[in-house]
Amino acid sequence: MWRERRDLIEMWRAGRAAALATLVAIDGSSYRRPGARLMIATDGGFAGSISGGCLETEIARKARWLVRDGATVERYSTALDENDIPFGLGCGGTVHVLLEPAGTPEFESLMLALEGTLQGQAADVYTTLPSEGRAFSRIVLPQTGMPLQHPADPLAHHEHLASPPRLLIFGAGNDAQPLVNMAALLGWRVVVIDGRAQWARPERFPAAERVVVASPTSLSFAIAPDDFAVVMTHSFDQDRDWLQALLPLHLPYLGLLGARHRSARLAGDLATLLQWPLDTVCASLRAPVGLDLGGDGAEAIALSVIAEIQACAANKSSLSRRMSADAALQEIARPDRAAFIPSSCAI
């Protein structure tokens, strides 16, 4: 979804947009949800999607003709054996698609709002769908935190444009590179932070939005309450310092890379430093980070982390390997961990 939005913005900014198709309503089942978009280019190509691939070519072929007199709403059946509609695709439902020409004030206001979300500026969009006797119109409002009540009107379409998730990666080692790349592939905003200037260099992370040299006491930007964070500096002391700063923020996702016994020692130290119960620390921390998907190496670890964050963002249950306080105490008490060296690598 987020990567798709970036593709639409890129086509628009390149001056190639001819028309825009937006899925505004569904009867029955559909591959995509309302809000999905398809941008048709001046050369007949397209970006984005509003179905599983069955409608795009048809709409791209006819869109410029359909919007010759302005915006319109078209109905497409995806059900088999429906004799009264000549466009049966077998997906099982009917979709209502708003088609609008590029270059109009309504189109430009929407594209500016979509572009703004990529910089963290959420918005609410209210569109009056065109019909006989009703003109097409659109209002874009910045998100205020108090959604406006939209009239119960079948021709009035309300959409909240959220910003892509922002992932903060604390640690600029080589194993952070596939994590940055996978998150960027999903269209997420990614910031890499490390106190070591020789590692935290933009050329090492071209897909990141920002690469910052910082410590917990010199962070140059504000951490938002809906940010996701992964701590993976490979330094016991730096991990502890970052976690001490991050845990009180109660972020929706805070992951720690490292072996279970190392994570347990960190959790114990943090409970003491923050004066929190150990079970509160453990409940606030995804450690070891990521879903237990199997595999080995930086790419497999990155996939497991991305999968766990995606599940968290979508409020889906996942088979998390999060520690319990009892498990942490057992690891701390193990006699073979007595010689553990705090400065050892996280892996």
SULCORCOR-V29322 format. One record per pair of residues at least 24 apart in sequence whose C-alpha atoms are under 10 Angstrom apart, sorted by sequence separation. I is the first residue (numbers start at 0). J is the second residue. D is the distance in Angstrom with one decimal. If there is no record, write none. Layout:
# SULCORCOR-V29322
I	J	D
I	J	D
This chain:
# SULCORCOR-V29322
15	39	8.3
16	40	4.6
17	41	5.0
38	62	9.8
39	63	8.3
53	77	8.8
72	96	5.4
73	97	6.5
122	146	9.9
123	147	8.6
125	149	7.9
128	152	10.0
130	154	7.8
163	187	5.3
164	188	6.2
165	189	5.7
166	190	6.3
167	191	6.0
168	192	6.1
169	193	5.8
170	194	8.2
171	195	8.2
180	204	8.1
182	206	8.9
183	207	7.1
194	218	9.7
216	240	9.5
224	248	7.0
225	249	9.2
226	250	6.4
227	251	6.3
228	252	6.1
229	253	5.7
230	254	6.1
231	255	6.3
232	256	8.4
233	257	7.8
238	262	9.7
242	266	9.3
262	286	6.3
263	287	9.4
15	40	5.2
16	41	5.8
17	42	8.5
71	96	8.3
72	97	4.4
73	98	7.4
127	152	9.0
128	153	8.6
129	154	7.5
162	187	8.9
163	188	6.5
164	189	8.5
165	190	7.5
166	191	8.5
167	192	7.3
168	193	8.5
169	194	9.0
170	195	8.8
171	196	9.4
173	198	8.7
179	204	7.2
180	205	8.6
181	206	9.3
182	207	8.9
183	208	8.8
193	218	9.9
215	240	6.8
216	241	9.5
223	248	8.9
224	249	7.5
225	250	6.2
226	251	7.1
227	252	4.9
228	253	4.9
229	254	4.6
230	255	4.9
231	256	5.2
232	257	9.7
239	264	9.8
243	268	9.5
261	286	9.7
262	287	6.9
14	40	8.9
15	41	5.4
16	42	9.0
17	43	8.6
19	45	9.4
22	48	9.4
23	49	10.0
71	97	5.9
72	98	6.0
115	141	9.8
127	153	9.1
128	154	5.1
129	155	9.4
162	188	9.1
163	189	9.9
171	197	9.3
172	198	6.6
179	205	8.9
180	206	6.0
192	218	8.7
214	240	8.5
215	241	5.9
222	248	8.5
224	250	5.8
225	251	6.2
226	252	7.6
227	253	6.3
228	254	6.3
229	255	5.9
230	256	6.3
231	257	7.6
235	261	8.2
239	265	6.4
243	269	6.4
247	273	8.5
261	287	9.4
262	288	9.7
291	317	9.7
292	318	9.4
11	38	8.4
14	41	8.7
15	42	7.7
16	43	9.7
17	44	9.8
18	45	9.5
19	46	9.8
20	47	9.5
21	48	9.1
22	49	6.2
50	77	9.6
70	97	7.1
71	98	5.3
72	99	8.7
112	139	7.2
127	154	5.8
128	155	6.0
171	198	5.6
172	199	8.4
176	203	7.6
177	204	9.4
179	206	6.6
180	207	7.8
214	241	7.8
215	242	9.1
223	250	8.3
224	251	7.7
225	252	8.5
226	253	9.0
227	254	8.5
228	255	8.8
229	256	7.4
230	257	9.4
235	262	9.3
238	265	8.1
239	266	8.6
242	269	7.7
243	270	9.3
246	273	8.9
259	286	7.2
260	287	9.5
290	317	7.5
291	318	7.3
10	38	7.9
11	39	9.8
15	43	9.7
16	44	9.6
17	45	9.6
19	47	10.0
20	48	8.9
21	49	7.3
22	50	9.0
70	98	5.5
71	99	6.6
109	137	8.2
111	139	9.5
112	140	8.7
126	154	8.2
127	155	4.5
128	156	7.0
170	198	8.5
171	199	5.5
175	203	9.8
176	204	6.4
179	207	6.4
215	243	8.8
216	244	8.8
222	250	9.2
258	286	8.5
259	287	6.0
289	317	9.9
290	318	6.3
291	319	7.2
7	36	8.4
10	39	9.0
11	40	8.7
15	44	9.4
16	45	8.8
20	49	7.9
57	86	9.7
69	98	8.5
70	99	4.2
71	100	9.4
108	137	8.1
109	138	8.7
112	141	8.5
126	155	5.7
127	156	6.2
170	199	8.1
171	200	8.3
175	204	8.7
176	205	9.3
177	206	10.0
179	208	9.6
215	244	6.5
235	264	9.4
236	265	9.1
239	268	7.8
240	269	9.0
243	272	7.5
244	273	9.6
254	283	9.0
255	284	7.1
256	285	8.8
257	286	7.6
258	287	6.6
259	288	9.7
289	318	9.3
290	319	5.5
291	320	6.9
7	37	7.8
8	38	9.3
10	40	7.4
15	45	9.7
16	46	9.7
69	99	6.4
70	100	6.5
98	128	9.9
99	129	9.8
105	135	8.5
106	136	9.8
108	138	8.1
109	139	7.1
125	155	7.0
126	156	5.0
127	157	8.8
169	199	10.0
173	203	8.6
176	206	8.9
215	245	8.8
235	265	7.6
239	269	7.0
243	273	7.1
253	283	7.2
254	284	5.8
255	285	6.2
256	286	6.9
257	287	6.2
258	288	9.4
289	319	7.1
290	320	6.5
4	35	9.3
7	38	6.2
10	41	9.8
66	97	9.9
68	99	9.6
69	100	6.4
70	101	9.8
97	128	7.5
98	129	9.8
105	136	6.6
106	137	8.7
108	139	6.9
125	156	5.8
126	157	6.4
172	203	9.4
173	204	9.7
176	207	9.3
252	283	8.1
253	284	5.5
254	285	4.4
255	286	5.2
256	287	5.9
257	288	7.7
288	319	8.4
289	320	7.4
290	321	9.2
3	35	9.2
4	36	8.2
6	38	9.0
7	39	9.2
54	86	9.3
66	98	6.6
67	99	9.2
68	100	8.9
69	101	9.8
97	129	8.5
104	136	9.2
105	137	5.7
124	156	8.1
125	157	4.6
126	158	8.3
171	203	8.6
251	283	8.7
252	284	7.6
253	285	6.0
254	286	6.0
255	287	6.1
256	288	5.4
287	319	8.9
288	320	7.4
289	321	8.9
3	36	8.4
4	37	9.6
7	40	9.8
65	98	7.6
66	99	5.9
67	100	7.7
70	103	9.9
104	137	8.8
105	138	8.0
124	157	5.8
125	158	6.5
171	204	8.6
239	272	9.6
246	279	9.9
247	280	9.8
250	283	8.4
251	284	9.8
252	285	7.4
253	286	8.7
254	287	7.4
255	288	5.2
256	289	8.5
286	319	8.9
287	320	6.3
288	321	7.6
0	34	9.9
3	37	9.0
4	38	9.9
53	87	9.8
54	88	8.2
65	99	8.7
66	100	5.8
69	103	9.2
105	139	9.2
123	157	7.3
124	158	5.2
125	159	8.8
246	280	7.8
249	283	7.2
250	284	9.6
254	288	5.0
255	289	8.8
285	319	7.8
286	320	6.8
287	321	6.4
288	322	9.9
0	35	7.9
3	38	10.0
10	45	8.7
20	55	9.4
53	88	6.8
63	98	9.0
65	100	9.1
66	101	9.5
70	105	9.9
123	158	5.9
124	159	6.2
249	284	9.5
253	288	8.5
254	289	7.6
285	320	7.4
286	321	5.2
287	322	7.4
0	36	9.3
10	46	7.7
53	89	9.3
62	98	7.0
63	99	8.8
64	100	9.9
70	106	10.0
99	135	9.3
122	158	8.6
123	159	4.5
124	160	7.3
247	283	9.3
285	321	5.1
286	322	6.1
9	46	9.5
53	90	9.0
62	99	8.4
63	100	7.3
122	159	6.1
123	160	5.9
191	228	10.0
193	230	10.0
195	232	9.7
246	283	7.0
284	321	7.2
285	322	7.4
286	323	9.6
7	45	8.8
8	46	9.7
20	58	8.0
58	96	9.6
62	100	8.4
63	101	9.6
121	159	7.7
122	160	5.2
123	161	8.5
188	226	9.8
189	227	9.6
190	228	9.5
191	229	9.8
192	230	9.5
193	231	9.6
194	232	9.2
242	280	10.0
246	284	7.9
283	321	9.2
284	322	8.0
6	45	9.6
7	46	6.1
19	58	9.8
20	59	9.0
51	90	8.6
121	160	5.6
122	161	6.8
168	207	10.0
171	210	8.7
189	228	9.9
193	232	7.4
282	321	7.6
283	322	9.8
284	323	9.9
6	46	6.3
7	47	6.8
19	59	9.4
50	90	9.0
58	98	9.0
120	160	8.8
121	161	4.9
122	162	8.6
167	207	9.9
171	211	9.6
192	232	9.3
281	321	7.4
282	322	7.5
5	46	9.7
6	47	7.1
18	59	8.7
120	161	7.8
121	162	5.5
166	207	9.7
171	212	9.6
281	322	5.8
282	323	7.1
4	46	9.0
5	47	9.4
17	59	9.8
20	62	8.1
119	161	8.2
120	162	6.4
121	163	9.3
166	208	10.0
167	209	9.7
168	210	9.5
169	211	9.6
170	212	10.0
242	284	9.1
280	322	9.6
281	323	5.9
282	324	8.2
3	46	7.4
4	47	7.4
19	62	8.2
119	162	5.1
120	163	9.7
165	208	9.5
167	210	9.9
194	237	8.7
280	323	9.3
281	324	6.1
3	47	5.3
18	62	6.6
19	63	9.4
50	94	9.1
116	160	7.0
117	161	9.0
118	162	7.5
119	163	7.3
169	213	9.5
193	237	9.3
256	300	9.2
278	322	8.9
279	323	9.4
280	324	8.2
281	325	9.7
2	47	9.0
3	48	8.1
17	62	8.6
18	63	6.5
49	94	9.2
115	160	9.4
116	161	6.4
117	162	6.0
118	163	8.6
119	164	8.7
169	214	9.6
278	323	6.5
279	324	8.2
281	326	9.6
17	63	6.9
18	64	9.9
115	161	9.8
116	162	4.5
117	163	6.4
119	165	8.6
277	323	8.8
278	324	4.6
281	327	8.1
0	47	8.5
18	65	9.7
19	66	9.6
49	96	8.6
113	160	7.1
115	162	8.2
116	163	7.0
117	164	9.4
118	165	10.0
277	324	5.8
278	325	8.1
0	48	9.4
18	66	7.7
29	77	8.1
112	160	7.8
113	161	8.9
114	162	9.6
117	165	9.9
256	304	9.4
276	324	8.8
277	325	9.0
278	326	10.0
17	66	9.7
23	72	8.8
25	74	9.6
27	76	9.9
28	77	8.8
113	162	8.7
255	304	9.9
278	327	8.9
20	70	9.7
22	72	9.5
24	74	9.4
25	75	9.8
26	76	9.1
27	77	9.5
28	78	9.4
254	304	8.2
277	327	8.3
278	328	9.9
19	70	9.5
20	71	9.7
21	72	9.3
22	73	9.8
25	76	9.9
26	77	10.0
27	78	9.4
109	160	9.8
178	229	9.8
277	328	8.7
18	70	9.4
20	72	9.2
20	73	9.7
254	307	9.5
175	229	9.7
254	308	9.0
167	222	8.7
175	230	10.0
229	284	9.8
252	307	9.1
253	308	9.2
72	128	7.3
175	231	7.8
229	285	9.0
252	308	6.9
266	322	9.5
71	128	7.7
72	129	6.8
165	222	9.7
174	231	8.8
175	232	9.2
231	288	9.6
251	308	9.2
267	324	9.3
70	128	8.3
71	129	5.8
72	130	7.8
165	223	8.8
174	232	9.9
230	288	9.1
266	324	8.9
37	96	10.0
70	129	6.5
71	130	7.4
166	225	9.6
167	226	7.1
168	227	8.6
169	228	7.5
170	229	8.4
171	230	10.0
172	231	8.0
229	288	8.0
252	311	7.2
263	322	8.0
30	90	7.5
36	96	9.2
38	98	9.8
41	101	9.8
69	129	8.9
70	130	9.3
165	225	7.9
166	226	6.1
167	227	6.1
168	228	5.9
169	229	6.1
170	230	6.5
171	231	8.0
172	232	7.0
229	289	9.8
251	311	7.6
252	312	8.5
262	322	8.7
263	323	9.5
267	327	7.7
29	90	6.5
30	91	9.4
33	94	9.0
35	96	9.6
36	97	9.4
37	98	9.4
38	99	10.0
39	100	9.5
40	101	9.6
164	225	7.8
165	226	5.3
166	227	4.8
167	228	4.6
168	229	5.0
169	230	4.7
170	231	5.0
171	232	6.9
172	233	8.1
251	312	8.1
259	320	9.8
263	324	8.8
266	327	7.5
267	328	8.0
28	90	7.1
29	91	7.0
30	92	9.3
32	94	9.5
33	95	9.0
34	96	9.8
36	98	9.9
39	101	9.1
164	226	6.8
165	227	6.2
166	228	5.6
167	229	6.4
168	230	6.2
169	231	5.8
170	232	4.0
171	233	9.5
259	321	9.7
265	327	9.5
266	328	9.5
27	90	9.4
28	91	5.6
29	92	5.9
31	94	9.5
33	96	9.1
38	101	9.2
71	134	9.9
164	227	7.4
165	228	8.4
166	229	7.7
167	230	8.4
168	231	7.3
169	232	6.2
170	233	7.5
259	322	8.2
263	326	8.0
264	327	7.7
27	91	6.7
28	92	4.7
29	93	7.5
30	94	10.0
70	134	9.0
71	135	8.3
168	232	9.0
169	233	9.9
170	234	9.1
263	327	4.7
264	328	8.8
267	331	7.9
26	91	9.1
27	92	4.3
28	93	7.5
29	94	7.3
69	134	9.7
70	135	6.7
262	327	8.0
263	328	7.3
266	331	9.6
26	92	5.6
27	93	6.4
28	94	8.7
69	135	8.4
70	136	9.5
260	326	9.5
261	327	9.7
263	329	8.8
264	330	7.9
265	331	9.7
25	92	7.1
26	93	5.0
27	94	8.5
170	237	9.1
254	321	9.3
259	326	9.3
260	327	7.7
263	330	6.3
264	331	6.1
25	93	5.8
26	94	6.3
169	237	9.3
170	238	8.8
259	327	8.2
260	328	9.8
262	330	9.2
263	331	6.3
264	332	9.8
24	93	8.5
25	94	4.6
26	95	8.3
117	186	8.8
119	188	8.8
169	238	8.3
260	329	9.2
261	330	8.7
262	331	9.6
263	332	10.0
24	94	6.0
25	95	6.2
117	187	8.6
118	188	8.4
260	330	5.5
261	331	8.8
23	94	7.8
24	95	5.1
25	96	9.1
117	188	7.7
259	330	7.7
260	331	6.9
22	94	7.0
23	95	5.8
24	96	7.3
169	241	7.8
259	331	10.0
260	332	9.9
264	336	9.5
22	95	6.1
23	96	5.7
24	97	9.2
169	242	9.8
260	333	9.1
21	95	8.5
22	96	4.6
23	97	6.5
20	95	10.0
21	96	5.5
22	97	6.4
229	304	8.6
261	336	9.2
264	339	9.2
20	96	6.2
21	97	5.1
22	98	9.0
260	336	7.6
265	341	8.9
19	96	9.8
20	97	5.5
21	98	6.6
264	341	8.5
19	97	8.0
20	98	4.5
21	99	8.6
261	339	8.3
19	98	5.7
20	99	6.6
229	308	9.7
260	339	8.9
261	340	9.3
18	98	7.0
19	99	5.4
20	100	9.0
228	308	9.2
261	341	8.0
18	99	5.6
19	100	6.4
227	308	7.6
17	99	8.9
18	100	4.3
19	101	6.7
261	343	9.1
17	100	6.2
18	101	4.8
261	344	9.4
262	345	8.7
16	100	8.7
17	101	5.1
18	102	8.6
227	311	9.5
261	345	7.2
16	101	6.0
17	102	8.0
227	312	8.9
261	346	9.2
15	101	9.4
16	102	8.3
166	252	9.4
167	253	9.5
168	254	9.6
169	255	9.6
258	344	9.5
259	345	9.8
14	101	9.7
19	106	8.1
166	253	10.0
225	312	9.5
257	344	8.2
258	345	6.5
259	346	10.0
14	102	9.7
18	106	8.9
257	345	4.4
258	346	6.2
256	345	6.6
257	346	5.3
11	101	8.7
118	208	9.7
255	345	9.3
256	346	7.7
11	102	9.6
11	107	9.3
12	110	9.4
11	110	7.8
11	111	10.0
8	110	7.0
12	114	9.9
7	110	8.5
8	111	8.7
23	126	10.0
8	113	7.6
9	114	9.5
23	128	9.2
235	340	8.9
236	341	7.3
237	342	9.2
4	110	9.7
7	113	9.0
8	114	6.4
235	341	5.5
236	342	6.7
7	114	9.2
234	341	8.1
235	342	5.1
236	343	9.6
238	345	9.1
5	113	8.7
234	342	5.8
235	343	6.7
4	113	7.3
5	114	7.9
8	117	9.6
233	342	8.4
234	343	6.7
235	344	7.4
4	114	8.2
233	343	7.5
234	344	6.0
235	345	7.1
233	344	4.8
234	345	6.6
4	116	9.5
5	117	7.8
232	344	8.6
233	345	4.4
4	117	8.5
231	344	9.9
232	345	7.7
233	346	7.2
231	345	7.5
1	116	9.7
231	346	9.5
1	117	8.4
181	298	9.0
180	298	9.9
178	297	8.1
182	301	9.0
177	297	6.8
178	298	7.4
181	301	7.4
182	302	9.4
185	305	9.5
176	297	8.5
177	298	5.7
178	299	9.5
180	301	9.2
181	302	7.5
34	156	9.9
174	296	8.3
175	297	7.8
176	298	8.8
177	299	9.0
178	300	8.2
179	301	8.5
182	304	9.8
33	156	9.8
34	157	9.6
174	297	5.0
175	298	9.2
177	300	8.9
178	301	4.7
181	304	9.9
182	305	6.9
34	158	7.1
173	297	8.2
174	298	7.7
177	301	6.1
178	302	7.4
181	305	7.3
185	309	9.8
33	158	8.7
34	159	9.1
175	300	9.7
176	301	8.8
177	302	8.5
178	303	9.6
34	160	9.0
174	300	8.5
175	301	7.8
178	304	7.8
179	305	9.6
182	308	9.8
174	301	7.9
178	305	7.3
182	309	9.7
24	153	9.6
23	154	9.9
23	155	9.8
24	156	8.9
23	156	7.1
23	157	9.2
23	158	9.2
166	305	9.8
166	308	9.1
164	308	9.7
164	309	9.4
164	312	8.0
4	163	9.6
1	161	9.8
1	162	8.5
2	163	9.2
1	163	6.1
0	163	8.9
1	164	8.9
2	182	9.8
6	186	9.6
2	183	7.8
3	184	9.8
5	186	7.1
1	183	9.2
2	184	6.4
3	185	8.6
4	186	7.9
1	184	8.8
2	185	5.3
3	186	7.6
1	185	6.1
2	186	4.0
0	185	7.4
1	186	4.4
2	187	7.7
0	186	7.4
1	187	6.6
0	187	9.8
1	188	9.4
